[in-house]
């Protein structure tokens, strides 16, 4: 996959410092997308290329003739013709001197107190080239999920290095520093790939040990074990709130709650949100634990709320409880039919309270819309997809039609497709610097729903909305603020929650709050007279029926390719679709 982009209209780099930069990546994911967005915002010419096909990489370099090649956490080797002919910098997720493909896995398993990211020049020997820069950060005391670590501190450090590398590449006097293990700041070492035996644990081990092993493999590949006699890979682990002496044999499934199962350990218990069956046949999907174990859970009790596993939480903030905060954190941002129904009930409860402001706060990933794995695993995928899309529509309607309070959505993490549109249903949208938004559906062969034909044009206008939903380009925080997708950007990850809280409290106490509410009610009533929300929903779902049930634009193939991490045959961004209705 490759994409050609033109020079952005705005940027920070001077003409003399503008570079032609090729992003060579294993996948165009959150980190690569953020690098693409921010380098373009800085004024550079940027193109991207997937690294799986060496001939395609060579051809891209020959045609584009980049001044600089940046490889964000590349898994594949860079062709010698590329790194020997131009500066080629690998962003490696480890401190200076760290080498090997399992850096973050070892960092979590070994409870490293500090970790880092290093920019190094590609040479024949992997991760051994001259150093262009590095960053370090403190690791959390509690075992972090590898995926959260990657998407958080590691990505932030990596982007600082990407900008530093671009600046140094434009400096003719810069010379990188050779890797020298005699230097005190070179603290890393060559580590072999993590093997299955390295990840293994016994359920009789302490909870902390079990948790660290599972979280070190979260995202991929998971840790193999057995539950209720079944071989599974386990993910999405959370510490239970069970106190006192264990009352069950370690490894016993002692509870279930909202898709997760609780398993006894040597000194307590943990919750497992997701499992993947381990079988010899075709690759298996990662799914909610109760879905995988199914009938084997007969007799396992349902645990109450407050048990240590909670995807949705509501509380009141402010001196007099004038701000309601509804938090939701769904694994990888995927929202199943059941999760959407629970979230809709939670929003309905929240809007019925006597608060002045409602804050909707997502997790590490705000939301990516419907749950593709649950759809694929269903006996009737089309029926499940239809149930899922109508359930998430119901959530969005609750947000859009809330006129008793001012609603704020807070995006500390990335959002895509229906997750972006869900956020846009609010009155104010706050994003953290570094967040990447993908306000489009067509790479998945979908027209989209979630009232996007209403909420997106009212913020950015019909023309820009049409561009966003057909070009399929990621948008960063600065672009979101500039186009109207966002109302406020918080520059620091550590300050985000506090900044959102203070903003909501100021809004609640503002003398203009009542006027803002009245304007909101008037605007909603006027919009409803002009075109009822139900008409937007009906028109969108008519298109979605063609995509989901008739599969006119490759939703089935695109979904499977995404879930199984294989390239799709085509991109739905090129399909001719019904024009935007506004």
C-alpha positions as a printed Julia matrix, in Angstrom:
582×3 Matrix{Float64}:
   0.0     0.0    0.0
   1.31    3.46  -0.78
  -0.14    6.92  -0.88
   0.97   10.09  -2.6
   0.34   13.37  -0.82
   0.85   16.96  -1.8
   2.64   19.59   0.26
   0.34   20.86   3.01
  -0.72   24.47   2.82
   0.5    25.16   6.33
   3.64   24.01   8.1
   6.45   24.95  10.39
   9.48   23.92   8.38
  11.2    26.61   6.36
  11.66   26.03   2.64
  15.32   25.22   3.2
  14.44   22.57   5.78
  11.57   20.89   3.97
  12.43   17.28   3.27
  11.07   14.55   1.08
  10.39   11.87   3.7
   9.33    8.29   3.07
   7.65    6.46   5.95
   8.52    2.79   5.59
   6.31    0.84   7.96
   5.09   -2.67   8.7
   1.53   -1.34   8.99
  -0.06    2.06   8.6
  -1.3     2.03  12.19
  -1.63    4.57  14.99
   2.1     5.37  15.29
   2.75    5.48  11.54
  -0.38    7.55  10.98
   0.63   10.02  13.68
   4.11   10.37  12.15
   2.54   10.93   8.71
   0.18   13.57  10.07
   2.73   15.47  12.16
   5.49   15.5    9.55
   3.05   16.93   7.01
   1.87   19.49   9.57
   5.54   20.46   9.95
   5.73   21.23   6.23
   7.53   18.19   4.83
   6.62   16.21   1.71
   5.65   12.81   3.09
   4.73    9.54   1.42
   4.28    6.1    2.9
   5.07    2.55   1.85
   4.44   -0.83   3.44
   7.61   -2.83   3.9
   6.42   -6.35   3.11
   7.4    -6.3   -0.59
  11.09   -5.45  -1.05
  10.67   -4.84  -4.79
   7.83   -2.39  -4.13
   9.99   -0.61  -1.56
  12.87   -0.24  -4.02
  10.52    1.04  -6.71
   8.96    3.56  -4.35
  12.35    4.9   -3.3
  13.46    5.2   -6.92
  10.35    7.14  -7.95
   9.96    9.35  -4.86
  13.72    9.89  -4.27
  13.35   10.72  -0.55
  15.9    12.78   1.36
  15.14   10.67   4.41
  13.54    7.29   5.14
  11.98    6.84   8.57
  10.96    3.39   9.76
   8.64    3.46  12.78
   9.25    0.16  14.63
   9.84   -1.8   11.46
   9.62   -5.61  11.65
  11.09   -6.31   8.2
  14.65   -5.75   6.99
  15.24   -2.64   4.91
  16.63   -3.51   1.45
  20.35   -2.77   1.25
  19.81   -0.58  -1.81
  17.69    1.71   0.34
  19.76    2.14   3.52
  23.08    2.27   1.69
  21.91    5.05  -0.62
  20.2     7.53   1.74
  19.73    8.14   5.49
  17.37    5.42   6.75
  16.4     5.73  10.4
  14.72    2.99  12.43
  12.71    4.04  15.49
  13.38    1.23  17.97
  11.27    0.74  21.15
  14.15    0.4   23.57
  16.9     2.47  25.23
  20.31    3.03  23.67
  21.96   -0.31  22.98
  18.77   -2.34  23.21
  18.47   -4.8   20.34
  16.04   -7.48  19.33
  12.38   -7.87  18.3
  10.85   -8.31  21.79
  11.96   -5.14  23.56
   8.63   -4.13  25.09
   7.78   -7.71  26.06
  10.99   -7.98  28.1
  10.55   -4.51  29.58
   7.13   -5.42  31.02
   8.06   -8.94  32.13
  11.26   -7.78  33.83
   9.52   -4.85  35.56
  12.05   -2.36  34.18
  11.79    0.93  36.15
  12.69    3.06  33.12
  12.6     2.4   29.41
  13.22    4.32  26.22
  13.03    4.73  22.47
  16.04    5.11  20.17
  16.44    6.43  16.63
  19.24    4.55  14.9
  20.55    4.35  11.38
  19.83    1.16   9.46
  22.87   -0.97   8.61
  23.34   -4.64   7.78
  23.2    -5.71  11.43
  19.75   -5.2   12.97
  19.45   -2.44  15.61
  23.21   -1.87  15.68
  23.56    1.29  13.62
  24.73    4.78  14.66
  22.38    6.6   17.05
  20.53    9.76  15.97
  18.77   10.35  19.28
  16.96    8.71  22.18
  14.3     9.4   24.81
  13.67    7.74  28.17
  10.62    7.57  30.42
   9.56    6.05  33.72
   7.61    2.82  33.62
   4.42    2.55  35.71
   4.63    0.54  38.92
   1.61   -1.59  38.02
   2.26   -3.94  35.09
   1.23   -2.04  31.93
  -0.38   -3.72  28.96
   2.17   -3.84  26.17
  -0.37   -2.32  23.78
  -1.06    0.56  26.19
   2.67    1.15  26.67
   3.19    1.19  22.9
   0.27    3.54  22.26
   1.19    5.8   25.18
   4.69    6.66  26.39
   6.48    4.81  23.6
   4.59    6.53  20.79
   4.96    9.96  22.41
   8.74    9.44  22.71
   8.91    8.07  19.17
   7.24   11.16  17.71
   9.65   13.45  19.53
  12.44   11.49  17.89
  10.82   11.6   14.45
  10.85   15.4   14.57
  14.42   15.43  15.92
  15.58   13.12  13.14
  13.97   15.33  10.49
  15.75   18.39  11.92
  19.12   16.61  12.04
  18.72   15.27   8.52
  18.42   18.86   7.3
  21.65   19.81   9.13
  24.68   19.12   6.88
  26.96   19.2    9.91
  25.21   16.49  11.9
  27.01   13.21  12.55
  25.25   10.31  14.33
  26.88    8.7   17.35
  28.32    5.19  16.86
  26.88    2.51  19.15
  29.42    2.01  21.92
  28.56   -0.21  24.88
  31.39    1.33  26.9
  29.46    4.59  27.22
  27.46    4.87  30.47
  24.3     6.09  28.74
  24.18    2.93  26.6
  22.18    0.79  29.0
  20.51   -1.7   26.66
  21.72   -5.02  25.36
  20.95   -7.61  22.74
  17.94   -9.67  23.82
  16.71  -12.79  22.07
  13.1   -13.05  20.93
  10.67  -13.96  23.71
   9.75  -17.63  23.48
   6.59  -19.34  24.59
   8.38  -20.78  27.63
   9.44  -17.27  28.71
   5.8   -16.19  28.86
   4.51  -19.24  30.73
   3.09  -19.07  34.24
   1.24  -21.27  36.69
  -2.14  -20.22  38.03
  -0.7   -20.9   41.5
   1.79  -18.06  40.97
   1.16  -14.7   42.67
  -1.35  -12.44  40.93
   1.3    -9.83  40.14
   3.43  -12.39  38.28
   0.48  -13.73  36.28
  -0.7   -10.23  35.45
   2.74   -9.15  34.26
   3.14  -12.18  31.99
  -0.24  -11.67  30.34
   0.1    -7.93  29.95
   3.58   -8.29  28.42
   1.96  -10.24  25.57
  -1.22   -8.19  25.27
  -2.12   -7.23  21.75
   0.04  -10.04  20.37
   0.66  -12.95  20.76
  -1.13  -13.54  24.1
  -0.1   -16.22  26.61
  -1.09  -19.85  26.17
  -2.78  -21.61  29.08
  -5.82  -23.77  29.8
  -9.2   -22.72  31.17
 -11.94  -25.23  31.9
  -9.84  -27.79  30.09
  -9.6   -25.73  26.9
  -6.3   -24.46  25.42
  -6.53  -20.7   24.96
  -4.38  -17.61  24.58
  -5.31  -15.0   27.2
  -5.49  -11.2   26.94
  -6.96   -8.14  28.61
  -6.09   -9.02  32.22
  -7.25   -6.99  35.23
  -6.63   -7.51  38.93
  -9.69   -8.68  40.85
 -10.83   -6.99  44.06
 -11.01  -10.27  45.93
  -9.41   -9.87  49.36
  -8.26  -12.28  52.03
  -7.17  -15.89  51.55
  -7.98  -17.57  48.22
 -11.0   -19.87  48.47
 -10.68  -21.69  45.14
  -8.08  -23.88  43.48
  -5.76  -21.76  41.3
  -6.91  -21.86  37.68
 -10.58  -22.23  38.63
 -13.02  -19.95  36.82
 -14.9   -18.44  39.75
 -16.98  -15.66  38.15
 -18.11  -13.93  34.99
 -19.2   -10.4   34.24
 -19.98   -8.56  30.98
 -17.98  -10.92  28.78
 -15.03  -11.43  31.13
 -14.17  -14.38  33.39
 -12.54  -14.32  36.82
  -9.81  -16.89  37.46
  -8.29  -17.8   40.83
  -4.52  -17.33  41.27
  -2.12  -18.3   44.02
  -2.99  -15.28  46.16
  -6.17  -13.82  44.67
  -7.75  -13.65  41.22
  -7.63  -11.86  37.89
 -10.22  -10.99  35.28
  -9.64  -11.98  31.67
 -11.59   -9.93  29.17
 -10.55  -11.7   25.97
  -9.37  -15.12  24.86
  -8.34  -16.73  21.59
  -8.89  -20.47  21.1
  -5.66  -22.34  20.4
  -6.26  -24.85  17.6
  -4.25  -26.34  14.76
  -6.65  -25.34  12.0
  -7.28  -21.85  10.59
  -6.31  -18.78  12.65
  -8.73  -18.06  15.47
 -10.22  -14.73  16.51
  -9.65  -12.91  19.77
 -13.08  -12.67  21.41
 -14.69  -11.89  24.78
 -13.88  -14.68  27.24
 -17.48  -15.75  27.82
 -18.01  -16.06  24.06
 -15.02  -18.39  23.72
 -15.87  -20.57  26.74
 -19.6   -20.57  26.05
 -21.45  -23.54  27.56
 -18.43  -24.53  29.65
 -19.37  -21.67  32.0
 -22.6   -23.32  33.12
 -22.78  -22.95  36.89
 -20.18  -20.14  37.05
 -21.85  -17.28  38.96
 -22.36  -13.76  37.61
 -20.26  -11.33  39.62
 -21.71   -8.01  40.83
 -20.56   -4.55  39.73
 -17.52   -3.4   41.68
 -15.82   -6.78  41.31
 -12.71   -5.35  39.65
 -13.92   -5.56  36.06
 -15.89   -2.59  34.83
 -15.99   -1.23  31.3
 -18.46    1.57  32.08
 -18.47    3.83  35.13
 -20.42    6.92  36.19
 -19.55    9.43  38.87
 -20.25   13.05  39.76
 -17.52   15.67  39.99
 -17.36   19.29  41.11
 -18.04   20.98  44.44
 -21.77   20.23  44.28
 -21.66   17.28  41.89
 -22.6    19.52  38.99
 -20.54   17.53  36.45
 -21.44   13.97  35.51
 -18.57   11.87  34.15
 -19.42    8.75  32.18
 -16.27    6.74  31.46
 -16.11    3.77  29.12
 -13.09    1.7   28.14
 -13.69   -1.07  25.62
 -10.79   -3.3   24.61
  -9.12   -1.89  21.48
 -12.05    0.51  21.11
 -14.36   -2.13  19.6
 -17.99   -1.86  20.74
 -20.14   -4.99  20.5
 -23.92   -5.04  20.42
 -24.07   -5.83  24.13
 -21.56   -3.14  25.04
 -23.49   -0.58  23.01
 -26.71   -1.47  24.77
 -25.05   -1.13  28.18
 -23.51    2.17  27.15
 -26.83    3.47  25.87
 -28.45    2.61  29.21
 -25.61    4.39  31.01
 -25.97    7.52  28.86
 -29.73    7.49  29.44
 -29.12    7.31  33.2
 -26.53   10.09  33.02
 -28.74   12.52  31.11
 -31.54   12.03  33.61
 -29.39   13.32  36.49
 -29.55   16.91  37.76
 -26.05   17.77  36.52
 -25.19   20.79  34.37
 -22.49   19.17  32.24
 -22.0    15.57  31.12
 -18.5    14.4   30.16
 -18.14   11.25  28.04
 -14.6     9.97  28.52
 -13.17    7.08  26.52
 -10.21    4.87  27.34
  -6.8     4.23  25.76
  -8.66    4.03  22.46
 -11.76    6.22  22.53
 -13.77    4.09  20.11
 -13.4     2.45  16.73
 -17.09    1.74  16.29
 -18.64   -1.69  15.79
 -16.97   -4.93  16.94
 -15.71   -6.64  13.78
 -14.5    -9.82  15.53
 -17.87  -10.44  17.19
 -19.53   -9.94  13.81
 -17.18  -12.37  12.08
 -17.62  -14.99  14.82
 -21.43  -14.85  14.77
 -23.48  -17.66  13.26
 -25.03  -15.01  11.01
 -22.46  -12.2   10.58
 -24.84   -9.97   8.62
 -27.5   -10.2   11.32
 -24.95   -9.45  14.04
 -23.53   -6.51  12.09
 -27.03   -5.12  11.68
 -27.76   -5.51  15.39
 -24.41   -3.88  16.22
 -24.87   -0.87  13.96
 -28.39   -0.19  15.19
 -27.24   -0.5   18.82
 -24.43    2.03  18.35
 -26.88    4.32  16.55
 -29.02    4.23  19.69
 -26.03    5.4   21.77
 -25.38    8.27  19.38
 -29.03    9.33  19.43
 -28.97    9.57  23.23
 -25.98   11.92  23.0
 -27.35   14.08  20.2
 -30.78   14.52  21.78
 -29.54   15.37  25.27
 -30.8    18.94  25.81
 -30.87   19.04  29.63
 -27.09   19.28  29.91
 -24.12   20.44  27.92
 -22.26   17.37  26.69
 -18.47   17.16  26.35
 -16.58   14.25  24.78
 -12.98   13.76  25.9
 -10.66   11.83  23.56
  -7.43   10.85  25.28
  -6.93    8.14  22.67
  -7.43    7.56  18.97
 -10.83    7.13  17.36
 -11.99    5.78  14.04
 -15.13    5.45  11.94
 -18.24    5.33  14.14
 -16.17    6.21  17.21
 -15.38    9.63  15.73
 -19.03   10.24  14.86
 -20.15    9.2   18.34
 -17.82   11.85  19.79
 -19.14   14.5   17.39
 -22.65   14.13  18.76
 -21.58   16.21  21.76
 -21.6    20.0   22.14
 -17.86   20.22  22.8
 -15.07   17.87  21.71
 -11.73   17.88  23.53
  -8.78   15.9   22.14
  -5.29   15.26  23.45
  -2.33   16.35  21.37
  -1.13   13.24  19.54
  -4.58   11.74  19.04
  -5.29   10.5   15.51
  -8.82   10.5   14.12
 -10.01    8.5   11.12
 -13.48    9.91  10.3
 -14.24    7.49   7.48
 -15.63    3.99   6.9
 -14.85    3.1    3.33
 -11.63    1.15   3.85
 -13.97   -1.39   5.48
 -16.45   -1.29   2.6
 -19.09    0.6    4.6
 -21.06    3.78   4.0
 -21.31    4.43   7.73
 -24.04    5.27  10.18
 -24.01    6.8   13.69
 -25.83    9.85  12.26
 -22.6    10.91  10.55
 -24.46   12.66   7.75
 -25.83   14.98  10.45
 -23.05   15.44  13.01
 -20.07   15.72  10.64
 -21.39   18.36   8.19
 -22.74   20.54  11.0
 -19.17   20.81  12.32
 -17.02   20.98   9.2
 -19.47   21.71   6.37
 -20.7    19.41   3.62
 -17.68   19.8    1.32
 -15.06   19.02   3.97
 -17.22   16.19   5.34
 -17.33   14.62   1.88
 -13.53   14.91   1.58
 -12.93   13.39   5.0
 -15.15   10.4    4.37
 -13.83    9.62   0.88
 -10.09   10.39   1.04
  -9.59    8.06   4.02
  -6.7    10.1    5.45
  -5.96   10.26   9.18
  -6.33   13.61  10.92
  -4.25   14.78  13.86
  -5.21   17.04  16.74
  -4.1    20.22  14.97
  -6.09   19.3   11.87
  -9.11   18.43  14.0
  -8.98   21.85  15.66
  -8.45   23.64  12.36
 -11.34   21.94  10.57
 -13.79   22.08  13.47
 -13.75   18.4   14.42
 -12.43   19.46  17.84
 -12.97   22.53  20.02
  -9.92   22.22  22.25
  -6.56   20.43  22.25
  -4.77   19.49  25.48
  -1.02   19.37  24.82
   0.1    16.99  27.58
  -1.01   13.4   28.17
  -0.44   13.64  31.94
  -2.59   16.79  32.21
  -5.47   15.61  30.06
  -7.89   14.39  32.72
  -7.31   17.46  34.9
  -7.77   19.8   31.93
 -11.05   18.11  30.99
 -12.31   18.29  34.59
 -11.5    21.99  34.89
 -13.07   22.75  31.51
 -16.29   20.96  32.49
 -16.44   22.75  35.84
 -15.91   26.14  34.19
 -18.69   25.32  31.75
 -20.99   24.29  34.59
 -20.36   27.57  36.46
 -20.34   29.82  33.41
 -22.91   32.66  33.45
 -23.53   31.81  29.8
 -24.46   28.17  30.5
 -28.22   28.73  30.49
 -27.98   30.72  27.26
 -25.87   27.96  25.71
 -28.45   25.38  26.73
 -31.26   27.45  25.29
 -29.35   27.89  22.03
 -28.76   24.13  21.97
 -32.44   23.34  22.42
 -33.43   25.86  19.75
 -30.87   24.55  17.28
 -31.93   20.93  17.89
 -35.6    21.82  17.41
 -34.83   23.75  14.21
 -32.74   20.89  12.86
 -35.52   18.43  13.65
 -38.05   20.55  11.76
 -35.76   20.84   8.77
 -34.97   17.13   8.7
 -35.78   14.7   11.53
 -32.95   12.6   12.95
 -34.91    9.5   11.99
 -34.54   10.44   8.33
 -30.75   10.65   8.64
 -30.75    7.26  10.33
 -33.06    5.69   7.74
 -31.0     6.97   4.81
 -27.73    5.78   6.35
 -29.12    2.36   7.22
 -30.5     1.95   3.69
 -26.93    2.3    2.45
 -25.62    0.05   5.23
 -28.09   -2.67   4.28
 -26.47   -2.77   0.86
 -23.04   -3.0    2.5
 -23.85   -5.47   5.29
 -26.54   -7.73   3.85
 -25.93   -7.42   0.1
 -22.16   -6.91   0.6
 -21.95   -4.62  -2.43
 -18.65   -3.0   -1.43
 -16.56   -5.83   0.02
 -17.33   -5.55   3.74
 -16.92   -9.3    4.32
 -13.54   -9.51   2.6
 -12.24   -6.27   4.14
 -13.37   -7.34   7.62
 -11.65  -10.72   7.36
  -8.48   -9.2    5.96
  -8.35   -6.74   8.85
  -8.98   -9.38  11.52
  -6.5   -11.87  10.07
  -3.91   -9.17   9.32
  -3.7    -9.88   5.62
  -3.91   -7.36   2.78
  -7.33   -6.68   1.31
  -7.69   -7.03  -2.46
  -8.94   -3.47  -2.91
  -9.83   -0.33  -1.03
 -13.41    0.8   -0.78
 -12.22    4.42  -0.84
 -12.32    4.21  -4.62
 -15.92    3.03  -4.87
 -18.56    5.4   -6.24
 -21.15    5.97  -3.53
 -24.3     7.92  -2.96
 -23.4    11.62  -2.45
 -23.36   13.06   1.05
 -26.81   14.07   2.25
 -26.89   17.03   4.64
